[in-house]
Amino acid sequence: LADPTRRRVVELLRDEALRASTIAERSGVTPAAMSRHLRVLRRAGIVTVDTPDDDARVRVYRLQPERLVALQGWLDQVHAFWSEQLGSFVDHAERTRRKPET
Amino acid sequence: MSQLGSVRVTVIVGVEPAVAFQVFTEEIDTWYRRGLAESFGRKRATGLRFEPWVGGRLLEHRAGGEDGGDGLERARVTVWDPPARLVFVDQRDTEVDVRFEAAAGGTRVVLEHRGLDRLPPGVAADLGRFGWRRLAEWFERHLEGQRT
């Protein structure tokens, strides 16, 4: 999600499901590069692929907002966890050791 | 490999890299705060230590023989390169990569936790508690981030 292209994809899919070619075009990246990004998002369950009712030949990508929010919430939790652990690590290291001469 | 579910935390610690590495590994039991997460170091634990080699384990000790005497394996070391780098993989197959770089004021410690795009079961169960409002807030935040 830190990747700007993937954030752009999420934004584009916020209002409507779109074809891969449309997403690539509107993001200004090549279809091949977009295909890689979409694969990552699909693997994480953030987007799904389906066929609109009116045209069985078309495949569109759809945002799964609950999944996106859950993932972001989870990443926030892990970030807070390590921030706290590393803070404790720094305190301990600096309390028990002399600072290097700089 | 694309990193969708990864988290990075950077701190500066006022000791040299070799000392930082030593404190991080040998003394993990003195600074690691138990009870913050379920992955390892739970409240029932009485100690935490690294086996200092590639393939070594991060072992959690428990009182009363609950750990089988040897300790419970919480993670496995995949890179042991003092004083520069340590990587370990936990039992959910997520990877923690810690780098120690000389910096003004001591050592820059960069910790990256990867492979988080598979949600742990408890978090997945919490899905329903989040709503669109929070999603909207998140969008606003990252849109602002893009503008600046």
gemmi code that builds the backbone of each chain (N, CA, C; Angstrom):
import gemmi

chains = {
    "A": [
        ("LEU", (0.824, -1.215, 0.000), (0.000, 0.000, 0.000), (0.854, 1.260, 0.000)),
        ("ALA", (2.137, 1.088, 0.329), (3.029, 2.244, 0.294), (3.338, 2.632, -1.147)),
        ("ASP", (3.070, 1.721, -2.072), (3.405, 1.974, -3.471), (2.408, 2.946, -4.105)),
        ("PRO", (2.890, 4.023, -4.730), (1.969, 5.036, -5.261), (1.054, 4.506, -6.360)),
        ("THR", (1.540, 3.586, -7.168), (0.678, 3.042, -8.231), (-0.496, 2.271, -7.630)),
        ("ARG", (-0.193, 1.483, -6.605), (-1.270, 0.704, -5.982), (-2.253, 1.616, -5.257)),
        ("ARG", (-1.750, 2.694, -4.689), (-2.674, 3.638, -4.045), (-3.588, 4.265, -5.093)),
        ("ARG", (-3.002, 4.539, -6.259), (-3.785, 5.115, -7.360), (-4.881, 4.132, -7.796)),
        ("VAL", (-4.553, 2.858, -7.855), (-5.527, 1.833, -8.235), (-6.686, 1.834, -7.248)),
        ("VAL", (-6.351, 1.884, -5.972), (-7.384, 1.881, -4.934), (-8.300, 3.090, -5.114)),
        ("GLU", (-7.697, 4.240, -5.402), (-8.490, 5.451, -5.624), (-9.430, 5.310, -6.819)),
        ("LEU", (-8.887, 4.773, -7.925), (-9.696, 4.631, -9.143), (-10.873, 3.689, -8.921)),
        ("LEU", (-10.635, 2.655, -8.106), (-11.684, 1.647, -7.902), (-12.647, 2.021, -6.787)),
        ("ARG", (-12.404, 3.160, -6.201), (-13.230, 3.594, -5.080), (-14.690, 3.757, -5.499)),
        ("ASP", (-14.900, 4.292, -6.701), (-16.270, 4.586, -7.123), (-16.869, 3.557, -8.070)),
        ("GLU", (-16.021, 2.841, -8.815), (-16.559, 1.904, -9.797), (-15.570, 0.792, -10.094)),
        ("ALA", (-16.105, -0.345, -10.532), (-15.259, -1.451, -10.969), (-14.761, -1.139, -12.378)),
        ("LEU", (-13.512, -1.457, -12.654), (-12.929, -1.101, -13.945), (-12.155, -2.263, -14.550)),
        ("ARG", (-11.984, -2.204, -15.883), (-11.157, -3.205, -16.563), (-9.684, -2.880, -16.333)),
        ("ALA", (-8.858, -3.908, -16.428), (-7.423, -3.721, -16.218), (-6.846, -2.680, -17.179)),
        ("SER", (-7.300, -2.719, -18.423), (-6.761, -1.782, -19.415), (-7.101, -0.335, -19.052)),
        ("THR", (-8.303, -0.128, -18.537), (-8.721, 1.222, -18.134), (-7.897, 1.696, -16.934)),
        ("ILE", (-7.684, 0.794, -16.005), (-6.904, 1.153, -14.814), (-5.490, 1.542, -15.224)),
        ("ALA", (-4.902, 0.759, -16.124), (-3.540, 1.038, -16.583), (-3.475, 2.404, -17.255)),
        ("GLU", (-4.446, 2.641, -18.127), (-4.499, 3.898, -18.880), (-4.603, 5.110, -17.949)),
        ("ARG", (-5.524, 5.014, -16.993), (-5.752, 6.155, -16.095), (-4.628, 6.341, -15.087)),
        ("SER", (-3.829, 5.306, -14.879), (-2.718, 5.437, -13.937), (-1.434, 5.826, -14.647)),
        ("GLY", (-1.449, 5.721, -15.972), (-0.251, 6.077, -16.732), (0.877, 5.059, -16.595)),
        ("VAL", (0.541, 3.796, -16.385), (1.580, 2.762, -16.391), (1.247, 1.733, -17.472)),
        ("THR", (2.241, 0.955, -17.839), (2.033, -0.022, -18.914), (1.111, -1.141, -18.419)),
        ("PRO", (0.370, -1.768, -19.349), (-0.500, -2.876, -18.948), (0.270, -3.997, -18.242)),
        ("ALA", (1.503, -4.248, -18.658), (2.287, -5.320, -18.032), (2.593, -4.976, -16.576)),
        ("ALA", (3.012, -3.734, -16.337), (3.312, -3.307, -14.965), (2.042, -3.329, -14.123)),
        ("MET", (0.932, -2.872, -14.730), (-0.331, -2.849, -13.988), (-0.766, -4.254, -13.614)),
        ("SER", (-0.533, -5.185, -14.523), (-0.917, -6.560, -14.260), (-0.208, -7.092, -13.010)),
        ("ARG", (1.055, -6.695, -12.830), (1.795, -7.121, -11.623), (1.187, -6.515, -10.363)),
        ("HIS", (0.860, -5.222, -10.445), (0.266, -4.564, -9.268), (-1.093, -5.189, -8.914)),
        ("LEU", (-1.883, -5.458, -9.935), (-3.205, -6.030, -9.679), (-3.098, -7.424, -9.069)),
        ("ARG", (-2.060, -8.143, -9.482), (-1.853, -9.482, -8.921), (-1.576, -9.391, -7.410)),
        ("VAL", (-0.736, -8.427, -7.041), (-0.417, -8.234, -5.619), (-1.688, -7.879, -4.830)),
        ("LEU", (-2.476, -6.983, -5.398), (-3.702, -6.558, -4.710), (-4.715, -7.697, -4.614)),
        ("ARG", (-4.753, -8.530, -5.640), (-5.671, -9.679, -5.617), (-5.241, -10.687, -4.572)),
        ("ARG", (-3.934, -10.922, -4.509), (-3.420, -11.905, -3.551), (-3.781, -11.495, -2.124)),
        ("ALA", (-3.761, -10.199, -1.887), (-4.084, -9.707, -0.543), (-5.596, -9.581, -0.341)),
        ("GLY", (-6.367, -9.852, -1.391), (-7.827, -9.796, -1.267), (-8.398, -8.386, -1.318)),
        ("ILE", (-7.551, -7.412, -1.672), (-8.006, -6.020, -1.680), (-8.849, -5.731, -2.926)),
        ("VAL", (-8.543, -6.407, -4.016), (-9.426, -6.326, -5.186), (-9.830, -7.744, -5.584)),
        ("THR", (-10.988, -7.850, -6.206), (-11.416, -9.132, -6.764), (-11.750, -8.895, -8.235)),
        ("VAL", (-11.786, -9.973, -8.992), (-12.128, -9.861, -10.411), (-13.478, -10.500, -10.620)),
        ("ASP", (-14.342, -9.839, -11.337), (-15.588, -10.501, -11.719), (-16.093, -10.012, -13.063)),
        ("THR", (-17.221, -10.549, -13.448), (-17.791, -10.270, -14.761), (-19.074, -9.492, -14.556)),
        ("PRO", (-19.207, -8.332, -15.198), (-20.459, -7.582, -15.033), (-21.630, -8.336, -15.665)),
        ("ASP", (-22.817, -8.118, -15.124), (-23.996, -8.859, -15.581), (-24.281, -8.671, -17.066)),
        ("ASP", (-23.983, -7.477, -17.569), (-24.401, -7.178, -18.935), (-23.394, -7.621, -19.998)),
        ("ASP", (-22.233, -8.085, -19.590), (-21.268, -8.484, -20.616), (-20.332, -9.566, -20.079)),
        ("ALA", (-20.580, -10.793, -20.446), (-19.828, -11.930, -19.917), (-18.397, -11.971, -20.449)),
        ("ARG", (-18.105, -11.168, -21.465), (-16.754, -11.222, -22.042), (-15.757, -10.343, -21.288)),
        ("VAL", (-16.289, -9.473, -20.447), (-15.444, -8.476, -19.790), (-15.091, -8.911, -18.372)),
        ("ARG", (-13.870, -8.613, -17.968), (-13.479, -8.853, -16.579), (-13.149, -7.512, -15.921)),
        ("VAL", (-13.777, -7.266, -14.813), (-13.529, -5.989, -14.127), (-12.960, -6.228, -12.719)),
        ("TYR", (-12.188, -5.263, -12.275), (-11.607, -5.310, -10.928), (-12.451, -4.475, -9.981)),
        ("ARG", (-12.698, -5.049, -8.829), (-13.576, -4.403, -7.856), (-12.844, -4.280, -6.515)),
        ("LEU", (-12.989, -3.128, -5.884), (-12.350, -2.905, -4.586), (-13.123, -3.625, -3.476)),
        ("GLN", (-12.388, -4.228, -2.537), (-12.994, -4.856, -1.348), (-12.630, -3.990, -0.144)),
        ("PRO", (-13.451, -2.956, 0.101), (-13.058, -1.942, 1.083), (-12.831, -2.479, 2.496)),
        ("GLU", (-13.647, -3.452, 2.935), (-13.478, -3.971, 4.307), (-12.103, -4.588, 4.457)),
        ("ARG", (-11.717, -5.298, 3.417), (-10.426, -5.973, 3.437), (-9.272, -4.947, 3.479)),
        ("LEU", (-9.449, -3.885, 2.724), (-8.432, -2.838, 2.684), (-8.288, -2.177, 4.053)),
        ("VAL", (-9.423, -1.882, 4.663), (-9.390, -1.232, 5.973), (-8.779, -2.162, 7.016)),
        ("ALA", (-9.144, -3.443, 6.933), (-8.609, -4.403, 7.904), (-7.097, -4.515, 7.762)),
        ("LEU", (-6.630, -4.574, 6.528), (-5.187, -4.691, 6.312), (-4.463, -3.451, 6.826)),
        ("GLN", (-5.014, -2.284, 6.496), (-4.376, -1.055, 6.951), (-4.372, -0.987, 8.474)),
        ("GLY", (-5.465, -1.409, 9.082), (-5.547, -1.415, 10.544), (-4.519, -2.353, 11.159)),
        ("TRP", (-4.354, -3.487, 10.524), (-3.383, -4.475, 10.995), (-1.956, -3.928, 10.863)),
        ("LEU", (-1.660, -3.310, 9.722), (-0.318, -2.744, 9.525), (-0.050, -1.636, 10.547)),
        ("ASP", (-1.064, -0.848, 10.847), (-0.915, 0.205, 11.866), (-0.578, -0.409, 13.226)),
        ("GLN", (-1.250, -1.514, 13.521), (-0.990, -2.186, 14.804), (0.430, -2.709, 14.890)),
        ("VAL", (0.878, -3.341, 13.797), (2.235, -3.900, 13.794), (3.261, -2.769, 13.885)),
        ("HIS", (2.972, -1.663, 13.222), (3.871, -0.513, 13.277), (3.971, 0.022, 14.708)),
        ("ALA", (2.832, 0.139, 15.352), (2.826, 0.632, 16.739), (3.576, -0.335, 17.650)),
        ("PHE", (3.389, -1.621, 17.401), (4.066, -2.653, 18.194), (5.588, -2.493, 18.098)),
        ("TRP", (6.115, -2.407, 16.894), (7.571, -2.312, 16.742), (8.108, -0.952, 17.191)),
        ("SER", (7.331, 0.086, 17.029), (7.773, 1.403, 17.516), (7.989, 1.336, 19.018)),
        ("GLU", (7.064, 0.666, 19.692), (7.166, 0.550, 21.130), (8.352, -0.342, 21.532)),
        ("GLN", (8.509, -1.466, 20.832), (9.630, -2.366, 21.150), (10.966, -1.673, 20.914)),
        ("LEU", (11.092, -0.978, 19.781), (12.379, -0.336, 19.481), (12.642, 0.830, 20.433)),
        ("GLY", (11.586, 1.481, 20.873), (11.751, 2.531, 21.875), (12.339, 1.955, 23.153)),
        ("SER", (11.836, 0.803, 23.537), (12.332, 0.127, 24.731), (13.783, -0.330, 24.531)),
        ("PHE", (14.084, -0.806, 23.329), (15.450, -1.217, 22.987), (16.420, -0.031, 23.104)),
        ("VAL", (16.030, 1.105, 22.563), (16.880, 2.299, 22.616), (17.110, 2.728, 24.069)),
        ("ASP", (16.046, 2.764, 24.849), (16.172, 3.149, 26.262), (17.158, 2.245, 26.982)),
        ("HIS", (16.983, 0.957, 26.768), (17.849, -0.008, 27.453), (19.306, 0.148, 27.012)),
        ("ALA", (19.534, 0.245, 25.707), (20.906, 0.346, 25.189), (21.589, 1.603, 25.721)),
        ("GLU", (20.858, 2.702, 25.727), (21.470, 3.969, 26.134), (21.632, 4.077, 27.653)),
        ("ARG", (20.807, 3.363, 28.377), (20.911, 3.386, 29.823), (22.107, 2.560, 30.293)),
        ("THR", (22.388, 1.485, 29.554), (23.423, 0.565, 30.020), (24.768, 0.779, 29.341)),
        ("ARG", (24.814, 1.586, 28.286), (26.068, 1.797, 27.560), (26.389, 3.270, 27.495)),
        ("ARG", (27.686, 3.545, 27.375), (28.091, 4.934, 27.155), (27.871, 5.288, 25.694)),
        ("LYS", (27.542, 6.520, 25.438), (27.387, 6.955, 24.057), (28.727, 6.961, 23.348)),
        ("PRO", (28.754, 6.678, 22.045), (30.021, 6.695, 21.303), (30.540, 8.132, 21.200)),
        ("GLU", (31.860, 8.274, 21.117), (32.413, 9.612, 20.986), (32.281, 10.039, 19.544)),
        ("THR", (31.606, 11.142, 19.337), (31.397, 11.609, 17.962), (31.996, 12.984, 17.773)),
    ],
    "B": [
        ("MET", (10.228, -8.973, -5.471), (8.946, -9.318, -4.865), (8.269, -8.061, -4.343)),
        ("SER", (7.037, -7.898, -4.662), (6.323, -6.709, -4.204), (5.980, -6.826, -2.733)),
        ("GLN", (6.066, -5.719, -2.041), (5.794, -5.711, -0.608), (4.526, -4.933, -0.337)),
        ("LEU", (3.429, -5.630, -0.282), (2.187, -4.943, 0.027), (2.058, -4.792, 1.542)),
        ("GLY", (2.139, -5.919, 2.226), (1.953, -5.868, 3.667), (3.265, -5.796, 4.390)),
        ("SER", (3.880, -4.633, 4.389), (5.127, -4.506, 5.143), (5.122, -3.223, 5.950)),
        ("VAL", (5.883, -3.257, 7.023), (5.944, -2.149, 7.952), (7.406, -1.865, 8.220)),
        ("ARG", (7.763, -0.569, 8.276), (9.151, -0.233, 8.549), (9.226, 0.777, 9.687)),
        ("VAL", (10.103, 0.499, 10.640), (10.309, 1.422, 11.760), (11.805, 1.706, 11.857)),
        ("THR", (12.168, 2.972, 11.954), (13.576, 3.361, 12.041), (13.804, 4.130, 13.337)),
        ("VAL", (14.877, 3.774, 14.043), (15.248, 4.548, 15.239), (16.749, 4.800, 15.209)),
        ("ILE", (17.175, 5.839, 15.914), (18.595, 6.099, 16.123), (18.890, 5.772, 17.580)),
        ("VAL", (19.929, 4.962, 17.783), (20.305, 4.623, 19.152), (21.742, 5.093, 19.379)),
        ("GLY", (22.004, 5.674, 20.549), (23.302, 6.315, 20.801), (24.414, 5.358, 21.195)),
        ("VAL", (24.546, 4.262, 20.491), (25.668, 3.341, 20.706), (26.174, 2.902, 19.334)),
        ("GLU", (27.373, 2.298, 19.312), (27.923, 1.845, 18.031), (27.156, 0.625, 17.505)),
        ("PRO", (27.238, 0.399, 16.166), (26.501, -0.729, 15.584), (26.769, -2.065, 16.264)),
        ("ALA", (28.034, -2.338, 16.606), (28.343, -3.637, 17.221), (27.624, -3.785, 18.564)),
        ("VAL", (27.567, -2.671, 19.298), (26.881, -2.699, 20.594), (25.374, -2.827, 20.377)),
        ("ALA", (24.872, -2.086, 19.396), (23.434, -2.138, 19.107), (23.024, -3.565, 18.749)),
        ("PHE", (23.815, -4.208, 17.917), (23.516, -5.582, 17.513), (23.529, -6.508, 18.731)),
        ("GLN", (24.545, -6.305, 19.556), (24.683, -7.151, 20.743), (23.493, -6.983, 21.702)),
        ("VAL", (23.123, -5.720, 21.922), (22.003, -5.468, 22.818), (20.717, -6.054, 22.228)),
        ("PHE", (20.545, -5.851, 20.921), (19.317, -6.324, 20.277), (19.177, -7.834, 20.423)),
        ("THR", (20.288, -8.548, 20.257), (20.212, -10.010, 20.238), (20.439, -10.615, 21.626)),
        ("GLU", (21.637, -10.415, 22.173), (21.976, -11.073, 23.446), (21.099, -10.612, 24.589)),
        ("GLU", (20.677, -9.357, 24.526), (19.933, -8.806, 25.667), (18.459, -8.600, 25.364)),
        ("ILE", (17.966, -9.321, 24.372), (16.556, -9.106, 23.982), (15.618, -9.308, 25.175)),
        ("ASP", (16.005, -10.208, 26.050), (15.121, -10.484, 27.186), (14.978, -9.299, 28.141)),
        ("THR", (15.977, -8.413, 28.127), (15.892, -7.289, 29.066), (15.105, -6.107, 28.495)),
        ("TRP", (15.046, -5.982, 27.183), (14.316, -4.830, 26.631), (12.988, -5.181, 25.974)),
        ("TYR", (12.832, -6.420, 25.563), (11.612, -6.801, 24.855), (10.414, -6.729, 25.790)),
        ("ARG", (9.404, -6.012, 25.360), (8.231, -5.846, 26.224), (7.213, -6.931, 25.946)),
        ("ARG", (7.001, -7.762, 26.917), (6.067, -8.865, 26.755), (4.635, -8.376, 26.879)),
        ("GLY", (3.784, -9.126, 26.249), (2.365, -8.830, 26.408), (1.843, -7.806, 25.415)),
        ("LEU", (2.716, -7.310, 24.529), (2.246, -6.347, 23.536), (1.615, -7.047, 22.345)),
        ("ALA", (2.028, -8.287, 22.092), (1.509, -8.982, 20.916), (1.384, -10.458, 21.219)),
        ("GLU", (0.692, -11.140, 20.342), (0.509, -12.562, 20.566), (1.593, -13.393, 19.893)),
        ("SER", (2.356, -12.775, 19.006), (3.260, -13.595, 18.198), (4.304, -14.298, 19.057)),
        ("PHE", (4.987, -13.562, 19.917), (5.862, -14.221, 20.874), (6.049, -13.306, 22.083)),
        ("GLY", (6.617, -13.854, 23.127), (6.841, -13.039, 24.318), (5.565, -12.737, 25.082)),
        ("ARG", (4.684, -13.684, 25.149), (3.453, -13.462, 25.904), (3.724, -13.350, 27.395)),
        ("LYS", (2.686, -13.005, 28.096), (2.852, -12.749, 29.528), (3.350, -13.971, 30.302)),
        ("ARG", (2.969, -15.136, 29.841), (3.377, -16.335, 30.561), (4.867, -16.626, 30.398)),
        ("ALA", (5.494, -15.959, 29.451), (6.900, -16.233, 29.181), (7.778, -15.741, 30.320)),
        ("THR", (8.855, -16.462, 30.560), (9.798, -16.035, 31.594), (11.114, -15.586, 30.985)),
        ("GLY", (11.301, -15.818, 29.704), (12.557, -15.409, 29.080), (12.503, -15.560, 27.573)),
        ("LEU", (13.392, -14.823, 26.899), (13.420, -14.832, 25.443), (14.884, -14.760, 25.032)),
        ("ARG", (15.319, -15.645, 24.140), (16.712, -15.541, 23.699), (16.887, -16.053, 22.275)),
        ("PHE", (17.888, -15.482, 21.588), (18.247, -15.923, 20.247), (19.345, -16.970, 20.332)),
        ("GLU", (19.269, -17.990, 19.505), (20.423, -18.833, 19.255), (21.213, -18.126, 18.155)),
        ("PRO", (22.490, -17.758, 18.441), (23.200, -16.823, 17.561), (23.833, -17.450, 16.316)),
        ("TRP", (23.028, -18.014, 15.449), (23.549, -18.526, 14.179), (22.397, -18.672, 13.195)),
        ("VAL", (22.768, -18.795, 11.903), (21.743, -19.007, 10.883), (21.082, -20.353, 11.137)),
        ("GLY", (19.775, -20.376, 11.179), (19.057, -21.602, 11.520), (18.754, -21.675, 13.005)),
        ("GLY", (19.355, -20.754, 13.768), (19.095, -20.708, 15.209), (17.665, -20.268, 15.477)),
        ("ARG", (17.236, -20.521, 16.704), (15.848, -20.213, 17.036), (15.750, -19.021, 17.983)),
        ("LEU", (14.614, -18.348, 17.912), (14.267, -17.390, 18.960), (13.390, -18.193, 19.913)),
        ("LEU", (13.899, -18.398, 21.109), (13.236, -19.300, 22.045), (12.571, -18.550, 23.178)),
        ("GLU", (11.376, -18.979, 23.483), (10.650, -18.396, 24.603), (10.619, -19.422, 25.731)),
        ("HIS", (11.058, -18.996, 26.898), (11.057, -19.898, 28.045), (9.855, -19.633, 28.912)),
        ("ARG", (9.374, -20.709, 29.493), (8.223, -20.585, 30.382), (8.464, -21.350, 31.655)),
        ("ALA", (7.800, -20.878, 32.672), (7.972, -21.513, 33.987), (7.260, -22.854, 34.039)),
        ("GLY", (7.697, -23.693, 34.956), (6.986, -24.928, 35.253), (7.074, -25.988, 34.173)),
        ("GLY", (8.138, -25.937, 33.387), (8.338, -26.987, 32.387), (7.371, -26.915, 31.222)),
        ("GLU", (6.605, -25.814, 31.153), (5.621, -25.670, 30.082), (6.290, -25.560, 28.704)),
        ("ASP", (7.575, -25.214, 28.723), (8.276, -25.036, 27.452), (9.062, -26.282, 27.040)),
        ("GLY", (8.851, -27.372, 27.740), (9.542, -28.608, 27.396), (11.011, -28.593, 27.766)),
        ("GLY", (11.412, -27.617, 28.559), (12.798, -27.562, 29.026), (13.701, -26.754, 28.122)),
        ("ASP", (13.503, -26.843, 26.824), (14.389, -26.212, 25.861), (13.883, -24.829, 25.455)),
        ("GLY", (12.624, -24.587, 25.635), (12.035, -23.335, 25.180), (11.163, -23.571, 23.965)),
        ("LEU", (10.207, -22.674, 23.748), (9.309, -22.796, 22.605), (9.867, -21.980, 21.448)),
        ("GLU", (9.891, -22.575, 20.279), (10.411, -21.847, 19.118), (9.397, -20.806, 18.673)),
        ("ARG", (9.821, -19.546, 18.638), (8.945, -18.474, 18.197), (9.324, -17.958, 16.825)),
        ("ALA", (10.583, -18.121, 16.468), (11.037, -17.657, 15.155), (12.339, -18.366, 14.837)),
        ("ARG", (12.752, -18.275, 13.585), (13.987, -18.906, 13.172), (14.870, -17.892, 12.447)),
        ("VAL", (16.146, -17.880, 12.779), (17.089, -16.925, 12.198), (17.452, -17.348, 10.784)),
        ("THR", (17.306, -16.439, 9.830), (17.693, -16.758, 8.449), (18.918, -15.958, 8.006)),
        ("VAL", (19.190, -14.832, 8.651), (20.419, -14.084, 8.395), (21.000, -13.675, 9.741)),
        ("TRP", (22.261, -14.018, 9.960), (22.947, -13.623, 11.197), (24.270, -13.024, 10.756)),
        ("ASP", (24.332, -11.712, 10.668), (25.482, -11.044, 10.077), (25.896, -9.868, 10.961)),
        ("PRO", (26.440, -10.164, 12.169), (26.791, -9.080, 13.086), (27.956, -8.255, 12.543)),
        ("PRO", (27.985, -6.942, 12.747), (26.979, -6.157, 13.456), (25.986, -5.501, 12.525)),
        ("ALA", (25.857, -6.027, 11.282), (25.100, -5.287, 10.276), (23.630, -5.691, 10.161)),
        ("ARG", (23.344, -6.989, 10.305), (21.984, -7.400, 9.925), (21.560, -8.698, 10.593)),
        ("LEU", (20.279, -8.739, 10.883), (19.656, -9.913, 11.486), (18.295, -10.084, 10.832)),
        ("VAL", (17.988, -11.302, 10.380), (16.658, -11.561, 9.832), (16.105, -12.806, 10.511)),
        ("PHE", (14.856, -12.739, 10.922), (14.223, -13.950, 11.437), (12.798, -14.068, 10.912)),
        ("VAL", (12.340, -15.309, 10.819), (11.025, -15.608, 10.260), (10.187, -16.248, 11.354)),
        ("ASP", (9.008, -15.696, 11.586), (8.196, -16.244, 12.671), (7.320, -17.375, 12.161)),
        ("GLN", (6.474, -17.885, 13.051), (5.751, -19.100, 12.689), (4.565, -18.850, 11.787)),
        ("ARG", (4.244, -17.587, 11.560), (3.219, -17.279, 10.561), (3.872, -16.982, 9.230)),
        ("ASP", (5.197, -17.233, 9.166), (5.930, -17.012, 7.928), (6.094, -15.542, 7.598)),
        ("THR", (6.004, -14.694, 8.589), (6.314, -13.297, 8.329), (7.775, -13.083, 8.705)),
        ("GLU", (8.406, -12.121, 8.029), (9.851, -11.959, 8.141), (10.193, -10.613, 8.767)),
        ("VAL", (11.106, -10.649, 9.721), (11.560, -9.418, 10.367), (13.035, -9.226, 10.011)),
        ("ASP", (13.313, -8.121, 9.346), (14.654, -7.825, 8.837), (15.164, -6.589, 9.591)),
        ("VAL", (16.257, -6.740, 10.328), (16.766, -5.636, 11.141), (18.165, -5.285, 10.660)),
        ("ARG", (18.342, -4.024, 10.280), (19.664, -3.570, 9.834), (20.221, -2.540, 10.803)),
        ("PHE", (21.530, -2.584, 11.011), (22.217, -1.688, 11.934), (23.252, -0.917, 11.121)),
        ("GLU", (23.053, 0.389, 10.974), (23.942, 1.195, 10.137), (24.555, 2.313, 10.972)),
        ("ALA", (25.871, 2.495, 10.815), (26.527, 3.600, 11.520), (25.891, 4.910, 11.068)),
        ("ALA", (25.615, 5.795, 12.010), (24.967, 7.072, 11.689), (25.459, 8.115, 12.679)),
        ("ALA", (25.231, 9.375, 12.333), (25.574, 10.439, 13.273), (24.794, 10.191, 14.562)),
        ("GLY", (25.496, 10.197, 15.679), (24.814, 9.977, 16.950), (24.764, 8.524, 17.364)),
        ("GLY", (25.315, 7.641, 16.546), (25.331, 6.235, 16.941), (24.990, 5.287, 15.811)),
        ("THR", (23.829, 4.649, 15.932), (23.436, 3.623, 14.953), (21.996, 3.837, 14.534)),
        ("ARG", (21.782, 3.768, 13.227), (20.411, 3.785, 12.727), (19.951, 2.335, 12.641)),
        ("VAL", (18.882, 2.021, 13.329), (18.319, 0.676, 13.299), (17.059, 0.728, 12.443)),
        ("VAL", (17.073, -0.045, 11.358), (15.923, -0.078, 10.457), (15.298, -1.462, 10.536)),
        ("LEU", (14.101, -1.507, 11.047), (13.411, -2.792, 11.182), (12.265, -2.844, 10.184)),
        ("GLU", (12.282, -3.890, 9.363), (11.202, -4.057, 8.390), (10.523, -5.395, 8.644)),
        ("HIS", (9.225, -5.356, 8.817), (8.449, -6.577, 9.042), (7.627, -6.833, 7.781)),
        ("ARG", (7.908, -7.946, 7.118), (7.285, -8.220, 5.815), (6.386, -9.452, 5.862)),
        ("GLY", (5.536, -9.530, 4.834), (4.666, -10.705, 4.718), (3.399, -10.582, 5.530)),
        ("LEU", (3.003, -9.337, 5.773), (1.849, -9.108, 6.645), (0.536, -9.040, 5.881)),
        ("ASP", (0.564, -9.347, 4.586), (-0.694, -9.208, 3.839), (-1.661, -10.364, 4.093)),
        ("ARG", (-1.188, -11.392, 4.787), (-2.159, -12.390, 5.262), (-2.518, -12.022, 6.694)),
        ("LEU", (-3.758, -11.670, 6.894), (-4.165, -11.228, 8.220), (-4.210, -12.400, 9.198)),
        ("PRO", (-3.770, -12.169, 10.431), (-3.961, -13.221, 11.430), (-5.452, -13.402, 11.694)),
        ("PRO", (-5.875, -14.608, 12.089), (-7.304, -14.920, 12.226), (-8.065, -13.936, 13.100)),
        ("GLY", (-7.479, -13.525, 14.210), (-8.167, -12.605, 15.108), (-8.493, -11.282, 14.441)),
        ("VAL", (-7.554, -10.823, 13.621), (-7.758, -9.545, 12.942), (-8.833, -9.682, 11.865)),
        ("ALA", (-8.800, -10.795, 11.159), (-9.802, -11.020, 10.116), (-11.204, -11.027, 10.734)),
        ("ALA", (-11.295, -11.583, 11.944), (-12.595, -11.654, 12.615), (-13.098, -10.272, 13.018)),
        ("ASP", (-12.177, -9.330, 13.138), (-12.553, -7.974, 13.536), (-13.073, -7.135, 12.370)),
        ("LEU", (-13.058, -7.724, 11.191), (-13.441, -6.989, 9.983), (-14.698, -6.151, 10.162)),
        ("GLY", (-15.702, -6.775, 10.750), (-16.989, -6.129, 10.846), (-16.992, -4.882, 11.710)),
        ("ARG", (-15.979, -4.771, 12.545), (-15.962, -3.616, 13.448), (-15.492, -2.337, 12.771)),
        ("PHE", (-14.855, -2.492, 11.618), (-14.424, -1.300, 10.883), (-15.516, -0.892, 9.904)),
        ("GLY", (-15.565, 0.359, 9.604), (-16.608, 0.770, 8.681), (-16.086, 1.686, 7.603)),
        ("TRP", (-17.002, 2.159, 6.817), (-16.636, 3.039, 5.715), (-16.037, 4.353, 6.192)),
        ("ARG", (-16.492, 4.792, 7.370), (-16.002, 6.073, 7.858), (-14.478, 6.025, 8.026)),
        ("ARG", (-14.020, 4.909, 8.572), (-12.576, 4.798, 8.784), (-11.828, 4.695, 7.464)),
        ("LEU", (-12.443, 4.018, 6.529), (-11.826, 3.916, 5.212), (-11.680, 5.313, 4.606)),
        ("ALA", (-12.732, 6.108, 4.733), (-12.706, 7.455, 4.176), (-11.584, 8.277, 4.819)),
        ("GLU", (-11.426, 8.110, 6.129), (-10.359, 8.846, 6.821), (-8.997, 8.440, 6.286)),
        ("TRP", (-8.866, 7.135, 6.046), (-7.588, 6.659, 5.549), (-7.293, 7.227, 4.156)),
        ("PHE", (-8.324, 7.286, 3.324), (-8.139, 7.867, 1.989), (-7.675, 9.318, 2.089)),
        ("GLU", (-8.339, 10.057, 2.970), (-7.987, 11.465, 3.123), (-6.520, 11.595, 3.519)),
        ("ARG", (-6.119, 10.746, 4.470), (-4.733, 10.799, 4.943), (-3.757, 10.556, 3.810)),
        ("HIS", (-4.023, 9.524, 3.010), (-3.011, 9.211, 2.006), (-3.082, 10.168, 0.840)),
        ("LEU", (-4.240, 10.760, 0.598), (-4.320, 11.772, -0.451), (-3.521, 13.009, -0.042)),
        ("GLU", (-3.639, 13.365, 1.226), (-2.851, 14.495, 1.728), (-1.372, 14.182, 1.621)),
        ("GLY", (-1.020, 12.948, 1.930), (0.373, 12.515, 1.842), (0.918, 12.658, 0.436)),
        ("GLN", (0.064, 12.432, -0.555), (0.523, 12.515, -1.935), (0.737, 13.948, -2.375)),
        ("ARG", (-0.042, 14.846, -1.804), (0.075, 16.244, -2.228), (1.327, 16.904, -1.683)),
        ("THR", (1.750, 16.470, -0.500), (2.881, 17.160, 0.118), (4.197, 16.572, -0.349)),
    ],
}
model = gemmi.Model(1)
for chain_id, residues in chains.items():
    chain = gemmi.Chain(chain_id)
    for i, (resn, *xyz) in enumerate(residues, 1):
        res = gemmi.Residue()
        res.name, res.seqid = resn, gemmi.SeqId(i, " ")
        for name, pos in zip(("N", "CA", "C"), xyz):
            atom = gemmi.Atom()
            atom.name, atom.element = name, gemmi.Element(name[0])
            atom.pos, atom.b_iso = gemmi.Position(*pos), 0.0
            res.add_atom(atom)
        chain.add_residue(res)
    model.add_chain(chain)
structure = gemmi.Structure()
structure.add_model(model)
structure.setup_entities()
